Amino acid sequence: PKTTFDSNEPSAMNITEKLERTLSNIAPFLRDIFTEFSHILTKTLVGSHGQELIPNGLHALKETASVVELVMLLCSQEWQNSLQKHAGLAFIELVNEGRVLAHASKDHVVKVANEADFILNRMRAEDIRKASEFEQLCGQTTSERKEEEEICDHFIISSRQRYLTNASRLKDKCLSQMINDKTTYLNSSNPFWKLDPWEDDLRRRRRLIYNSNGTLHDEAISNSSINENDDDIITTLNIDEYLLKQIKQKVQNFLPNNNDDDNISKVDEKDIDKEFSGAIRYSTECSLICGIISIHG
C-alpha cells in the first residue's frame, strides 16, 4: 500500500522515521517471502564469490529487526548485484512456469468437463431410450390384456346366451309335448332315451341319447288296468283329455310374453328335435318339474 506524505512537514524529520513510515506495511510482507521461500532463494541469491546471501542476512529478516536494517540489507552491493543477475531471470521463469501451469490446468479442466458432458449425454440418451422402451412395452402389454379381457367377456356372454337358449328351447319343447293331443302318443312308437356320459367344461351331463334297451316297465301296471274294456278306455281318454285341457290352461299362464330369443344365438334345432321328440305316458299322478316351473298332472 502506498503511503502519503504531507509536503508541509518539517524537513528536519529523521530519515529513519521516514523509512519506517513508508515501509512499515511492506516490511512484514518481504520478511514472509524471504522466510517461506528461503530454500529456493538460498540457491538463487548468491554473492560475487558464490557465497549464500540469505543465511548472512537472517538477522535483518527477523520480526524484531527494524525497517532500516532490511533496507540496508537490500541496498548492499552484493544483494543488488545478485538481484539484478539472478532474481530477474528467476522471476521470468516463475512467471512462465505459472503461465504454463495455468494453461495446462485450463486444458485439463476443459478436457475433464468435455468428458463429463459426453458421459452425461450418453447416460441421458440411455435413460431416454430405456424409458421409451418401457413405455412401449407397457402400451403393448396393456393392449394385449385388453384384447384378452374382450375375448373372455365374449366367451362368457356367448356361453350365457347359449345356456339361456338351450333352457328356453327345452322348456318350450317340454311344454309342447305336454300340450299335444294324447292320441298322437298312443298311436306312435315309444323311443327311449338315457343320459349320455359326455360332460361339458363344467362337468355337467346335459345330453340325451337313444336307449335301445328301454322298457315301459309293464310289470308296474296293475293286471286290472290291462283287462279293461273299451268303455273304461273311453272313460280314461276323456279324463286324460280333461287333464290336458287343464294343463293347457295352466301353461298359458306361465308362457313368457317377451321375444328375447331373436337376440340370442341360434341353436341347432335338429339336435333339439332329435333329443326331445317322443311320446310321454302318465301312469300316476305326479308333478312335472322343468327349470323353475312345477306342473301337477
C-alpha positions in Angstrom: 0.0 0.0 0.0 1.1 3.5 -0.8 2.0 5.9 2.0 1.2 9.6 1.5 3.3 12.4 2.8 2.5 15.9 3.6 4.8 18.3 1.9 4.4 20.8 4.6 6.1 18.6 7.2 9.4 19.9 8.5 12.4 18.8 6.5 14.3 18.2 9.7 12.4 14.8 10.2 14.8 11.9 10.7 15.4 9.6 7.7 14.7 6.6 9.9 11.2 7.8 10.7 10.5 8.4 7.1 11.6 4.8 6.2 9.6 3.3 8.9 6.5 5.2 7.9 7.0 4.3 4.3 7.9 0.6 4.6 6.0 -0.3 7.7 3.4 -2.2 5.7 5.8 -3.7 3.2 8.5 -5.0 5.5 6.4 -7.9 7.0 5.5 -9.0 3.5 9.1 -9.0 2.4 10.1 -10.9 5.5 7.4 -13.5 4.9 8.6 -14.0 1.3 12.2 -14.5 2.3 11.3 -16.8 5.1 8.9 -19.0 3.2 10.9 -19.3 0.1 14.3 -19.4 1.8 15.1 -22.9 0.4 14.8 -21.6 -3.1 16.3 -18.1 -2.6 19.3 -19.6 -0.8 20.4 -21.3 -4.1 19.4 -18.4 -6.3 20.7 -15.4 -4.4 24.5 -15.8 -4.2 27.3 -13.3 -4.0 30.1 -12.5 -6.4 32.3 -15.2 -4.8 29.5 -17.8 -4.7 28.6 -17.2 -1.1 24.9 -17.6 0.1 23.3 -14.3 1.0 20.1 -15.5 2.8 21.9 -17.1 5.8 24.1 -14.0 6.2 21.1 -11.7 6.2 18.8 -13.6 8.6 19.4 -11.1 11.4 17.7 -8.4 9.2 14.8 -10.7 8.3 13.6 -11.3 11.8 10.4 -9.8 13.1 12.2 -7.9 15.7 14.6 -6.2 13.2 13.9 -2.7 12.1 13.0 -1.5 8.7 16.3 0.3 8.4 18.2 -3.0 8.7 16.0 -4.6 5.9 16.6 -1.6 3.6 20.4 -1.6 4.3 20.5 -5.3 3.5 18.6 -5.0 0.2 20.6 -1.9 -0.8 24.0 -3.6 -0.2 26.2 -4.1 -3.3 26.2 -7.9 -3.1 22.4 -8.1 -2.8 21.9 -5.6 -5.7 24.2 -7.5 -8.0 22.6 -10.8 -7.1 19.1 -9.5 -7.5 19.9 -8.0 -10.9 21.8 -11.1 -12.0 19.6 -13.9 -10.7 16.3 -12.7 -9.4 15.2 -11.2 -12.8 15.6 -14.5 -14.6 14.1 -16.4 -11.8 11.1 -14.1 -11.8 10.7 -14.5 -15.5 10.9 -18.3 -15.2 8.4 -18.2 -12.4 6.0 -16.2 -14.4 6.5 -18.5 -17.4 6.1 -21.6 -15.3 2.9 -20.1 -13.8 1.6 -19.3 -17.2 2.3 -22.8 -18.5 0.7 -24.3 -15.3 -2.3 -22.1 -15.8 -2.7 -23.2 -19.4 -2.2 -26.9 -18.5 -4.7 -26.6 -15.7 -7.2 -24.9 -18.1 -6.7 -27.6 -20.7 -7.2 -30.3 -18.1 -10.3 -28.7 -16.7 -11.8 -28.3 -20.2 -10.9 -31.9 -21.1 -12.5 -33.2 -17.9 -15.6 -31.1 -18.4 -15.9 -32.3 -22.0 -15.6 -35.9 -20.9 -18.1 -35.4 -18.1 -20.5 -33.7 -20.6 -20.1 -36.6 -23.0 -20.7 -39.2 -20.3 -23.8 -37.3 -19.0 -25.2 -37.0 -22.5 -24.7 -40.7 -23.1 -26.4 -41.6 -19.8 -29.2 -39.2 -20.6 -29.7 -40.8 -24.0 -29.6 -44.3 -22.4 -32.2 -43.2 -19.9 -34.5 -41.8 -22.6 -34.1 -45.0 -24.7 -35.0 -47.2 -21.7 -37.9 -45.0 -20.8 -39.3 -45.2 -24.3 -38.8 -49.0 -24.4 -40.6 -49.3 -21.1 -43.4 -47.1 -22.2 -43.8 -49.1 -25.5 -43.7 -52.4 -23.5 -46.4 -51.1 -21.1 -48.6 -50.0 -24.0 -48.2 -53.3 -25.8 -48.9 -55.3 -22.6 -52.0 -53.1 -21.8 -53.4 -53.7 -25.3 -52.8 -57.4 -25.1 -54.6 -57.6 -21.7 -57.5 -55.6 -23.1 -57.8 -58.0 -26.0 -57.7 -61.0 -23.6 -60.4 -59.4 -21.5 -62.6 -58.7 -24.5 -62.2 -62.3 -25.7 -63.0 -63.7 -22.2 -66.1 -61.4 -22.0 -67.2 -62.6 -25.4 -66.8 -66.2 -24.4 -68.8 -65.6 -21.2 -71.6 -63.8 -22.9 -71.8 -66.4 -25.7 -71.9 -69.2 -23.1 -74.7 -67.4 -21.2 -76.7 -66.9 -24.3 -76.2 -70.5 -25.4 -77.3 -71.8 -22.0 -80.3 -69.5 -22.0 -81.2 -70.6 -25.5 -80.9 -74.2 -24.6 -83.0 -73.7 -21.5 -85.8 -71.8 -23.3 -85.8 -74.4 -26.1 -86.0 -77.3 -23.7 -88.8 -75.6 -21.8 -90.8 -74.9 -25.0 -90.2 -78.5 -26.1 -91.5 -80.0 -22.9 -94.5 -77.7 -22.9 -95.3 -78.6 -26.5 -95.1 -82.3 -25.7 -97.5 -81.9 -22.8 -99.9 -79.8 -24.8 -100.1 -82.0 -27.9 -103.0 -84.4 -28.5 -103.0 -87.5 -26.4 -103.8 -89.8 -29.4 -100.5 -88.9 -31.1 -98.7 -90.5 -28.2 -101.0 -93.6 -28.1 -100.6 -94.3 -31.8 -96.9 -93.6 -32.0 -93.9 -95.7 -31.2 -92.2 -95.3 -27.8 -88.5 -94.4 -28.2 -86.4 -94.4 -25.0 -83.6 -92.1 -24.0 -80.8 -92.1 -21.5 -78.3 -89.6 -20.2 -75.1 -89.5 -22.2 -71.9 -89.9 -20.1 -70.3 -87.0 -22.0 -69.6 -83.9 -19.8 -69.1 -80.3 -20.7 -66.4 -78.0 -19.4 -68.2 -77.7 -16.1 -68.6 -81.5 -15.8 -72.3 -81.4 -16.4 -74.1 -84.2 -18.2 -76.6 -82.4 -20.3 -77.1 -84.6 -23.4 -79.6 -87.4 -24.1 -79.0 -90.3 -26.4 -81.2 -93.0 -27.8 -81.7 -96.0 -25.4 -82.2 -99.2 -27.4 -82.7 -101.2 -24.2 -85.5 -99.1 -22.9 -88.8 -100.5 -21.5 -92.1 -99.4 -20.3 -92.0 -101.4 -17.1 -95.3 -103.2 -17.8 -94.9 -105.1 -14.5 -95.5 -101.9 -12.7 -99.0 -101.7 -14.2 -101.8 -103.5 -12.4 -103.4 -106.5 -14.0 -106.8 -104.9 -13.7 -105.9 -102.0 -16.0 -104.7 -104.4 -18.7 -108.0 -106.2 -18.8 -110.2 -103.1 -19.0 -113.0 -103.0 -21.6 -113.5 -100.4 -24.3 -115.8 -98.3 -22.1 -113.2 -98.0 -19.5 -110.6 -96.9 -22.1 -113.0 -94.3 -23.5 -113.6 -93.0 -19.9 -109.9 -92.9 -19.3 -109.3 -91.0 -22.5 -112.0 -88.5 -21.6 -110.3 -88.0 -18.2 -106.9 -87.5 -19.9 -108.4 -85.0 -22.3 -109.8 -83.1 -19.4 -106.5 -83.1 -17.7 -104.8 -82.0 -20.9 -107.1 -79.0 -21.1 -106.3 -78.0 -17.5 -102.6 -78.4 -18.3 -103.0 -76.1 -21.4 -104.8 -73.5 -19.3 -102.1 -73.5 -16.6 -99.3 -73.5 -19.1 -100.7 -70.4 -20.8 -100.3 -68.6 -17.5 -96.6 -69.5 -17.4 -95.7 -68.7 -21.0 -93.5 -65.6 -21.4 -94.7 -62.6 -23.4 -91.3 -61.2 -24.5 -89.4 -62.4 -27.6 -85.8 -62.3 -26.4 -84.9 -65.3 -28.4 -84.4 -63.1 -31.5 -81.3 -61.6 -29.9 -79.9 -64.9 -28.6 -77.5 -67.1 -30.6 -79.2 -69.8 -32.5 -79.1 -73.5 -31.5 -79.3 -76.4 -33.9 -83.0 -77.3 -33.8 -82.4 -80.6 -35.4 -80.4 -81.8 -32.4 -83.2 -80.5 -30.1 -85.9 -82.3 -32.1 -83.8 -85.5 -32.2 -83.1 -85.5 -28.4 -86.5 -84.5 -27.1 -89.0 -86.0 -29.5 -91.3 -88.9 -28.5 -94.3 -89.8 -26.5 -94.9 -89.4 -22.8 -97.0 -91.8 -20.8 -98.6 -90.9 -17.5 -99.2 -93.8 -15.1 -99.9 -91.9 -11.9 -100.4 -88.5 -10.5 -97.1 -86.6 -10.4 -95.6 -83.1 -10.5 -93.5 -82.3 -13.6 -90.5 -80.0 -12.8 -88.9 -78.2 -15.7 -86.4 -75.5 -14.8 -88.2 -73.3 -12.3 -91.7 -74.5 -13.3 -93.6 -77.2 -11.5 -96.8 -78.6 -13.2 -99.1 -81.0 -11.4 -100.6 -83.7 -13.6 
